[in-house]
Amino acid sequence: MESVVARKKQQVTTDEELYVGTAGSEHIEMYLKAIWYIRERGEEVKVSSIAKLLNVTQPSVVQMLRKLNRSQFVRYSKGSVEMTTKGEHIGKKMMRNTRLLEVLMKDALKIEVDDEMICGIEHHMKDMFTDALCTLLKHPRKCPHDHKIPKGKCCL
């Protein structure tokens, strides 16, 4: 009995540590989502466009781009931002999560799309959940803003 309690206690501690550590990864995901979105619109990805979209200062963007470069999510050099395959995967996943949640709110739940609520959920969606949501919604191809929803494995 004692070992079961000890294991549960250890699991709670581990879960809490993982939860506390998500803020940094959410920040990275927001930047990759922004870069993915700018590229999707056919625009050149610039520090100023990222700063404007995320409502942050340009020096903050430069600092994050350097971090993303070191982590191999992007290739960044002065004036040039390119997503790596690793960064592309996360940016696409975040955009898919966001747009499926928008469809869920507007079309299935018949409530107003709440960007703040979406932002609180999108970072915590596992692929299994996203694919199940997509299937439940009958694999929508566009979000309420008429943007394409990236396809997942469930759509193939």
N, C-alpha and C positions, 0 to 999 in steps of 0.2 A: 504494500500500500504506500509506504513511504517513497519508494522509487517512482511510482506513478505521480504523486504530488510533486516530487522534485522535477520530473520531466515536464509536467504542465507549467511549473514555475519557470523553468528554463525556456520553454516555448514562448510564454508570455513576454519574457525579457527580450528574447530574440525578435519577436514580432514588433515590440515597441522600438527597438533599435532600428529595425528596417523602416518603420513608419517615420521615425524622426529623421532618418537619412534621405527621405524622398524629396525634400525641398530642393536640393541641388539638382537632382535628375529632372524634376519638373521644370526648372529654369532652363536646363539644356534642351528639353523637349520643346519648350515654347520658342526658343530661338530657331531650332531646326524646322519647326512647323512654319514659322514666319518666313524663313528662307525658301522653303518648299512652296509656300503660297505666292511669294513674289515671283519665283521662277515660273509657276503655273500660269501667272498672268502674262508671261512672256517678257517680263521686264528684267533688266540687268540688276543683279543683287549688289546693292551698294550699302555701305555703312549707314548713310543717311536714310535710305528706304527702310532698313531694318529698325533704326531708331524711331522713325515716324510711326511705323506699324505697331511697335511694342511700347511706344510712349516712354522711351528711355533716352538718356544722353548718348551722343556719339562716342565719347570716351568709354562708356560702359559697354557699348557694342564691340568696340575694338578689343577691349579686355576679354570679353566672352569669345570673340572669334579666335583670339590667340589660344584660349583654353580649348575650344572645339578643334582647333588645328592640332594641338598637342595630343588630343584624345583621338585624332584621326576621324572626326565626324565631318570636317570640312578641310579644304586646302585654302588657306588664307595667306595672301600676300597683299601688300599695300594696293588697294584698288581692285582686288580680285577675290571673289568668294565662289568656290565651287564645292558642291556637296560630294562627299565620298559615297560609295555604295552603302556603307554603314550609316551615314547621316541621312541618306535618301530613304532608307528603310524606316527609320524612326520618324522622319518628317511626314512620310506618306501614311504611316500608321496613325500618327496624331491627327492628321487631317481626316482620315477615314473615321476615327472615333468621334471627332467633333461633328462631322456631317451626318453620321448615323444618329447621334443623339439629337441633332436638330430635327431630323425626320421623325424620330420617336416622339418628341415633344409636340411638334406641330400637327402631324398627321394621325398618329396613333393615340396620343394622350389628349389631343385637342386643347393644348395650353400654349401660351405664348413662349417662344424660344427665349430662354434665359441664359445668356452668355456666361454669366458668373457661375451659375449652377453647372453648366457644361464644363467649364474650366476646372471645376472642383472634381468632376467625375472622370474626364477623358484620360487623365494620367494614370488612373488605377484600373483601367480595363485590360484584362488579359485577352489574348487572341481568341480563346475559346468563347468568351463572353461576346466579343465583337462579332464573331462569325454567327453565333446564335441570334444576336440582335439583328444582324443583316438578314438572316433567314426568316426570322419572325416578321420583319418588315417587307419581305418578298424581294430582297435584293434591289433596293432603289438605286437608280443611276444618277439622280440629282438631289441636292439638298433644297430646302425652301428658298435659298438665295440663288438657285439655278446654277450652282457649281457642281461639277462632276464629283461623284463619290468614288474614290479609288476602289478597285475590286480586291476582294480577299480570296482566300482558298475556297471559301464556300460558294463563290460566284462562278467558279470554273466548271 
